[in-house]
């Protein structure tokens, strides 16, 4: 994140910005713990948010979880944490435990869903969450309920038909929807240039008659401001906005991938010079709102949250095998 001015001339809520930093650090540390558990053989699969925390938390904290809804994608750990899902709830899902709020331990990790927190459950086919979000936004408009819906996906998913169908439908009906593309440059092992000729996914917004905004994902303030503007537009009844956050992916696509086979040598090192967690901490320090003492206290707090979530989930029971077919086949009441 380059040095920048404060938020568009608005009074600065430093506590909110510190909260933003907290969720970025929590996302990073919880993600790192997941990789350790995977390597220990305790979890089957990890799909990481490392490098994308600034974009994710910047969007989530610009929304109102009491009225807004989100349809996250599998890399959105930072989004769901900042939107109200607890580290314990995340870990229960990660370890496929009975009390996992997303699916009762029935889905792969990172298939987030929690109705009480306005997180619409996702499914494994990529991009389906965007059409679900458009449907949810339509329901909100028809019922005249407050709030908006935000949907998240990677740039690789924009090649799926659902992305275009959802944007077209949302534009025609002026739905209260924000579509956030977290562009980390790779769709699994395929770089963006091998998948699309445009440099900016946001340029496609013009084809649907809606705004397309490009922001630097390592700058959570830029993402926050873009989301605030898009949300206000949606609430005025002016329809959807496409936000493209340029981010980095600091891990392989998943724990089953080896990105050394397709990443150019030195690329990852260069990208880590733009680490959103480090850049935002430096920014707070520059304005004398952060120091080593606060950093030490925050890391201690985060470590306690991550340790608690890990211990809690590891001790939690697995689903009873007798419930295997629940919610799959109809079970008549006896």
N, C-alpha and C positions, 0 to 999 in steps of 0.2 A: 504494500500500500504506500503510494507516494505521499509525501507530506501534503496535507490538505487543510482547508479552512473548516471551521465548525459548521454545524448543520444549518445551512441556508439561512443564516441570520436569525434562526429561532433560538429561544432560551435553551441552554444546554442542560439536560437532565443527566448529570454525571452519574447518579446512582443507576440509572437505566443502562448507561454505557458500561458501567462496571458489571451489571447483571449480564449484559451481552458478552463480556469477556469471560465471565464465570461459565456460561453455557458453552462457549467455544472450548475452554479448557476441559470442562467435564466431558464433552463429546470426544475430545482427543484422548483423554486418559481412559475413558470407558472403552473406546475402540481398541486402544493398545492392550487392555486387559483381555478383550475378546480374542485377540490374536494369541496371547499366551495360553488361554484355555484351549484354543484350537490345537496349538502345537503340543499341548499336554494330552491330547486325545479326549478331552472332555466335551468338546463341541465339534460338530461335523463340518461347519461351514461359516465363513466370515466374509462379509462384503462391507468394505470400509468407507468411512466418510473423511478420512484424513486428507487435508488439503482443501476441503470444501466447507469447513465449519463457518467461515465468515459469511459466505453466501447464504447458508442455511439459517443461521441464527439471525442474520440481518433481516431476512424475510419474516421469520416467525415473530420477532419482537415488534414488527410494524403492524401486526394484525391484532385482533381482539378475540382471544379464545372463547370468550363468553357468548359470542354471536357468530363468529367466523368458523369455517370448516376447512380442513386440509385433506388432500389425497396424496400422501407422500409416495416416493419410490424407495427401492430397497437401500439406497445409500444415504437416506435422510435421517440418520441418528440425531444430528444437531437440531433438525426441525422438530422432531417429536419430543425431544427433551425440553426444548424452549417452549413448546406448545402445551406442556403439562404432564407428559408421560414421565414416570419416575424411573430412576436407574434400576430399582428393584423390578419394576414391570418389564423393562427392556431385557434384563437378565433372565427373567422367567421365560420369556419367549425364546431367547438365545439358547437356553439349555433345554427347551422343549418340555417344560414342567406343566403340571396340571393346572396351575393357577395363572398361566400365561393369559393376559387379558385379550391378546390379539386373536388367539385361536385355540386356547386350551392345550397348547403343545402339539397342535396338529399340522401346522405349516412350517416351512423352512424359516430359519432366522431372518429377521429384518422385513417380515411381511406385517408391517405395523397396522394396528387398528384398535381404536378404543372409543366407543360411542360417547361415553361420559365426558371425554376430553375433545369431542368434535373431530376425531381422526377416523376417516372412513377407511375401512379395511381394504388392503390391496390384494392383488392376486399375482401369480407367477408370470403370466403372459405380459410382456412389457408394453407399456403405453395405454393399457386398458384403463388405468386410473384417470386419464385425461378425459375420456368420454364419460366415465362415472362422475367426474367433477362437473362437467357440463350439465349432466342430468340433475345433479344436486343443486347447481346454481339455478337451473330452470325451476326446480321445485321451490326454491327460496323466493324467486321472483313471483311465481304464480300465487304462492301463499302469502306474499307480502311480509315476509319475516325479515328482520334486520340482518345485516352481515353480508359477507361475500365468501366465495370458495377460492382456494388456491391449490393448484395442482403442480407437481414437481416431476421432472424427468431428466434424463441425460440426453445429450445431443444425438446419440445413436438411436434413441427411441423416436426421434423426429422423422425417421424414414418410414415409420409404421403408418398405416392408413388412419388409425385412430387419432393421431395428432392432428392431421389435416381436417378430418371429419369434425372433431371437437371444436377446433378454432372456427371453422366455417359456420357451424351450427350456433356457436356462442356469439359470433359476430352478427349473424342475421337476426338473432333474437335479443341482442344487446344484453347478454347475461352478465351478472356480477361475478366475473371470473378473472383470475390472474393465472397465467401459465408461466411457470418458471423453469427455464432450461438451464441446468447446471452443466455447462460445457467444459469438460475436463480434457477434451482433445482426443479421447479414445472411446470407441464403442467396442468394449472388450479388448480385442487386440488389433482393431482396425483404426488407424488415424483418421481424423476428420476429412483430410484431403482425398482419401480413398472412398469416401462415402458421399460427399456432396461438393459441388463446385463453388458454392457461396462461402465466403469467409465468416459471415455473421448469420446465424440462424434467425436472428431477430429481423433480418431483411425480408423474410418470408411473410411477416405480418402484413405488409402492404397488400399482399394478394388477397387478404381477407378484410381489408379496409379498417384495420385496427392499428394502434401504436405498437411499434417494436423498439425496445430499449436495450442497449448494451451497457453493462456495468462490469467493473473489475471485481471479481468475486472475492479477492483477498482484502477488499475494502468493505467491511460490513456496514459502514455508514452510508456509502454510496448505494449499496443494496437496500438498506433501510429506507432511504429517501425515495428511491425508485418505487418501492413497494407502497409507501405512504401515498404517493401521487397516483399509482394505479388503483389503489383501494378507494381513494376519494372519487376517482373517475367512475369506478364501478358503482359506488353508492349513489352517485348522481344519475344513474341510469344510462350512462354513456357506453356501456359495454366492456368487453374484455381488453386486457393488455398482455402482450407477450414480453417477458423479461428474460434476457439471456445474460447469465452471470459467467464470465470467463474464469474458470477455476483450474486447479491442478489436482491430479490424483496421485497421492504419494505412495500408494501400495499397488500391487497387482490388482487386476479386476476383481478377483476373489481369492480365497485361500486355495483354490484349485488351479490357479493360474501362475505362470512364471513370466513376468513382464520383461525379463532380461532377453527374451527371445525376439522381442519386437521394439523395445525402446532403444533409441540411439544412445550410444555411450555418452555420459555426461549430462543428458537431458534432465534427469531427475535432480541432480545436484543444482543445476541452474534454476529449476522451478522452486526448489526449497529456499532459495533466496527471497522468495515472495510468500513465505509461509504466513497465512493470515493470523495465526495465533501470535507469532513473534512480532509481526508488523503492528498489530493492534495494541499489544503491550507497549511497544516502543512509542506509539502515538500517544497513549495515555500518559506515559512517563514524560514525554516532551511537554505536555501541558501541566505537569507536576500534579497529576491526579493519581499517580501510581508510583510505588517504590518497592524496594527489595523486601521490606517488612510485610507489606500487603501481599506481595507475591508468595512469600513463604507461608503466610496464613491461608491464602487461597489454595495453594497446593496441598496443604495439610487437610483442609476441609474436603477438597475433591478426593483425596486419597481415602479419607474415611467413608465418603459416599460410595466410592467404587468398591472398597473392601466390604462394606456392609451389603451392597447389592450382590456381590459375588457369593459371600457366605450364605446369605438368605436364599438365593436361588439354588446353590449346590445342596442345601439341606431340604429344599422343598420336594414334595413327592412328584413322581411322574404320573401321568394319567393312568387310570385303572384300565387294564387291557379289555375289560368287558365293555368299555365305552367306545371301542374302536370304530364301530359303525354309526355311532350317534351323529346326527346332522348329515349323514350320507344317504341312508335309506329311511323311509317312513317307519316309525315304530308305533303301532296302534296301542292305545291306552288299554290296559287290562282292567 
